[in-house]
Amino acid sequence: MSKRRTAAGTALVGVLVAGALAASQHSALADGAPQPKDVVGVGSDIMQNSVNFLADGHGADLGYNAAGNKYRIFSFDATGDANGRKPFTDPALGTPTQLNGTVTLRAGTSPVQRPNGGSAGLTALINDGKNGVSANKISFARSPNLPTAAQQTAAQQNLGSALHSVQIATDIDYIATATTTNAPANLTGDDLVKIYTGQYTTWGQIPGYAGPAPSATIKPLIPQNGAGMRTVFLNALKQFNGGAAVNPTAATEVQQNDPTSITSLPDAEKPNAIVPFPKGRFTLLDGGYFLNPNAPYSVAAPADPLTTTGIQLHTGAGAWSTTFAYYVIFRQADFDSNEVWQPGGTLNWVQTLFYNPGATPWVKSAPGQALLQSAGVTPAYVDRGNDVQ
């Protein structure tokens, strides 16, 4: 079950309706909360649609929750909004300010800060316990990155268990720009390192630039802190920086995987903006999955789908790209557990859904693989065990 019942912020709607999002007001709505034996996931924005499809299905393809089992999958979206939008304060009260969304992880508990991104989700999973005892409010984290060695140590201390990761799919990160752009079509990894660290500030500083605006100021954008896609991007740039970490001092933070990070910019900045953007989200957007949230729900007059109008991915020869994994990360102790999950079953929840050397878990089944494909990603199942970055 996808848990995403809030609306507000900067969002995909900007592809169609410029400026409409900034005026949206955030409101929290009452919603059913997971029961103790339901499986709860948090974390990555880019992975949320894939795991939502696995849980609840897509189109004619049914998800796990459609089987009528007593206990279900609840996968909480990163921002609390199905279109990946951030909540904002009411603009009538002054300049809108971004809010931290909240989520009720289990029935009968208070709302807590919603983990926005894979890194934030993994941190929340690790912090779901103390002194070696897990609270079991979070079952798994969605992340495009494996845990670090330090995170494995922290998990052992807090939860009394190592973390186990399974790769369920792969995706590709590209550079996105406005459709009318001053950027060259083949920005390299070396170019990006110099742009994001402030060594290149205008297009004309890029070797071989032959575009229309050599003196225009480049506007590099980067996913927000806590976003797994930020880590994917910066880790991929290390090889072009002598293996050293890249500090993106010249970049402006934006909500990850949101086309309006470009389309809502002033006209003078829009042609000079660049941002890493994953193929999976672009494919869903281009395929009409996301609808214009400014249109009220109506069967007779359904909302128009959002499109990729206004943005493009740079996928040509020589252009930077990186392939990355979709990881589901859970406590090793949950795989080792003898507690049967569903009434009448024989398997625990990890073995049922994500990892079972002796049988086929849901994510690896033919229906599960079809649902991942429908989310615009490539199914690619690999058990990573207790591996680290």
N, C-alpha and C positions, 0 to 999 in steps of 0.2 A: 504494500500500500504506500503510495507516494504521499508524503505529508508536506503540503506546501500552501497552506491556506492564508496567505497574506498578500496584499497588493500594494505596491508603491514603488517609487524610485526611478532610476534611470534604466531603460530596458530596451528589449528588442523592438518595441513599438516605434522607436525613433527611426527605424528604417523606412517606415511609412508616414509617420506623423511627426514632423520635426517639432521638438520642444514640448510635446504633450506630456512626456513623462515627468519632467521636472516639477510639474504642478500636481502630480498624483499625491494623494494623502495616504499614509500608512495606517492600516487598521488591523488589529488582531481579531481573529474570529475563533469562537469556541469550536473544538474539534475532538473527535474521538482520540484517545491516547492509547498507546500500546499496553497490553496486559503483561504480567511478569514473564510469561513464556513465549511471547512474540519476539521475533528477531528484529533488532533495531540497528540501522546503519546511518552513518553521518559522514560528511566530508565533501569530497570533490564535486565541484560544479560541473566540470566536463563529463564526469562519469554518471551524474545523477539520472539522466535520461535512460542510459543503458540499463542501470539497475532498476529504475522505475518500470521499464518494459519487462525485465525479468520477473518482477513482482506482480505487476498488474496487467501485462500484455500490451499489445499495440495492434489496432485494426482487428483483423480476423485471427491473429495469433494470440492465444490465451497465455497469461502469466501464471506463476505458481499459485497465487492467491485465488485463482478461478477454480481450483480443484476442490474447493469446499472443505479443506482441512481446518481443524479447530484453531491452530496457531498460524500466524501470518508473518509476512515480511513487511516491515515498515522502513522505508528508506527516506529519510528526511532530506529535502532539498537544501542546497547550500545557503540560499538567501531567503527561503520561505516563500518563494514565488516561482510558479511553474515556468515563467519565461526568463528566469535568472536575474530578476531585477532587485536592486537594493532598496530597502525602506528609507524614507525621508520624513522629516517633520513637516507639518502642515505649512505650506508656503504663505498662508494667510497670517501666520504668526511671525513672519520675517523671512530672511534668507533661508531656504531649505538646508537642513543639516542631515548628513547620513546618520542612520541609526544602526545599532547592533540588533539584528533580529533575534527573536527568542524561540524556544521550542520546549514542549513538555515531553520529556523522554519516556516517561512511564505514567500510567494512570495514577492519580492521587498525589503526584509530586508537583513542585512549583516549576514554572518556566525558567530555563537557564539560557545563557547566550548560545545562539545557534552557530555551530562550527561552519564557517564560510570558507571552504576550500579543503583540498586534500591534506595539506600540512596541519591546518586547524583541526580537521577530523581525526587525524592520527594522534595529535596532542590530546584531544578530548578522550580518545580511547585509553591512552596511557594514564590519564588522570582520573579514570573511572575506578578508582580504588586507592587504598593506602595501606602501608605496612604489610604488603603482600596479600591483601584480601580484596578481591574485585567486588564492586557494587553491582555489576551486571546490569547497569542501565543502558549501556551501549554494547552491542554485540560485535559490530565490525565497522571498520573505516574504509571509505572509498578513497583511493589515492593513486595518482600517476607516478608515485615514487615509492621505492622500498623504504623501510625504516632505516635510520642510521644506527651505528653501533651504540651511540649514546642513548638513543631511544629504546633499543633492546634492553640496555642496562636499567633504564628507568622503568620499563614495563615489568621487569623481573622484581624490582624493588616495590613498585606500587601494586601490581596485580598478582604477584607470585607466579608469573608465567611469562615465557617468551612469547613473541608475536610470530604468527605464521602467515605467510603471504601466498596467494595464488594469483597468477596473471590470467585474466579472463578474455582480454582482447588487446588489440593495438590500434593506435591512431597516429596521425601525422600532424605536426605543428608547422605552420607556414607563417610568413609575414603577410599581414593584411594591410591594405591601403584603401583610400577612397578610389572609386572607379576613375575619376579624373585626378591624377596624381603627378607630382613632380619627381617622385622617387623613381630610380632606375628599376627595370624589371628583374634584375638579377643581383640584388643585394647579397653579398657574401657574409659568411660568419665573421671574417676579419672586419668588414665594413660595420657590422652590427656592434662588435666590441667597441670600436672607436666611436660610434654614434652614441651608444648607451653610457659610455664613460666620459663623454664630452670632448673627445679629441677631434671629432668631426661635428661641426655645428651647422654647416651649410652644405647643400648638395654639391656645390662645385669643388669641395675638398675631397670628394670620393674620386679615386683615380679612374679616368676614362669616362667621367660623367659627360653626357651629351644631351641632357634634358633641357627643358625650357626655362628653368629657374635656378641657375647656379648660385645665386646670392640669397635664395630663400632659406629661412631658418628651419631646420629639421625639428619635428616635434615627436620624439620617441615616447611611446606609451608602454606601460608594463602592468601586468596583473598585480592586484593588491597583496600586501603582506598576508600570509596565511594561505595563499593560493598555491596549490600544488603545481599549477601551470607556470607560475613564476619560477619555481625551483627547476622544472623541466627546462625552461628557456635558459636560465642562467647556467645550469649544469652543462647544457649543450654548447654554450659559448666558451667553456673553459679550454677546450682543445685549440681554440683560436687565440688564446691568451697565455700560451705557454703552460697550460695546466693549472693556472692560478684562478682563483675565484674572481668573478667580474662584479664590480660594485657599480650598479646602474645609477650613478649620481645625477645624470642628465635627464632621467626619465620621470614622467608624471604617472602616478598610480591611478589605475582605473579598475572597475569591476571586470574580472576576467570573462572572456568569451562573449562579450556584449558588443554588437555592432555599433551601438550608439556612442561608444567611446570615440568613434570616428565621425559618424553621421551627425551627431549633435554638436560638433565643434563649429566655431565661427568659420565663415567662408574663407577667411584669410589663412586659417590654420589647417583646414581640412585637407588640402592637397599635399601638405607636408607631414602628415601624421603617419606613423607606422606602429603596428602592434602585433605581437605573436598571436595567432588565432588557429585553433585546431580544425582539421577537416571534418571531424564528426559533427561538431556543432554547426558548421557551415552547411553540411549536407542536410541536416534536419531542417534548418532554416530555409534552404533552397527548395526543399521538398514540400513546403507548406504545412509542416507539423505545428508551428507556432502561429496562433491567430492574433489578430489585432485586439488587444485588451481594452481599447477605448470603445469598442462596440459591445453593448449589452448582449447577454446570451439570448438567442432566439432561434428556434427551429425553423421558423418561416423565413427569417432573414439572417442567416448565419454570418458571423464575422469573416471578413476577408483574411486569407493567410498572409502572414508577413513574408517578405522575400529578401533576397540578398541585394536588392537595389541599393546602390550607394557604396558598396564595398566589394573588394575582390581579393582573392588569394594569389600570391606570387608563386606559381608552381613550375615555372619554366626552367630550362637548363641553366645551371650555375647559380640558381637562387637558393638561399639557405632553407633548409628544412631539417626536421629531426623526427624520427619515429619513436614513439613512447608507449608505455604499457598502461593498461588499466588493472590496478591491483585491488583485490579485496583482502583486507588484513584483519585477522582475528586472534584471539588468545589461543596459544597452543593447547592450553588446558581444556578449552571447549571442544577441540577435536578429540582429545584423549578421554573426555568424559563418558561415563557409562549411562548417563541420563538420557533416556529415550525421549525424543521431542514430541512426535504426534501420537495420539492415542491409537493403539493397535499396531504401531510401527516397531521397528527394531533399531533405528539409527538416531543419533543425536542430530542437532540442527546443522552443524558444520558438515557432517557426512551427507545429510539430505540435500543441502543446497550448494555447497561450494567445493568440498574436498573429500574424496572417498576412494582410496586406492583399490578397494575391493568391488566397487560398483560405479555407476555413473551418476554423479550429482546433477542437480537440476541445471546448473549453469553449463554443464558439458553435454547435456542431452540435445537431441535434434531440435526440439521446440526452443530450448534455451539459446542454442546457436542461431536459430532463425531470428529470434528477438534481438540479439546483439547486432546481427546484420541490418535489421530494420532501423536500428539506432544510428546507422551510418559508420560503424566501425568494423574492423576485421576480427572475427572470433579467432583467438589464438591462446589456447589453454596451456599453461605451464605452471607446475607446482614449484614455488621458490622456497618452500620450507621456512627456515629461520634466517634466510639471507638478509644481508644489509647492503646499503649503497656502497 
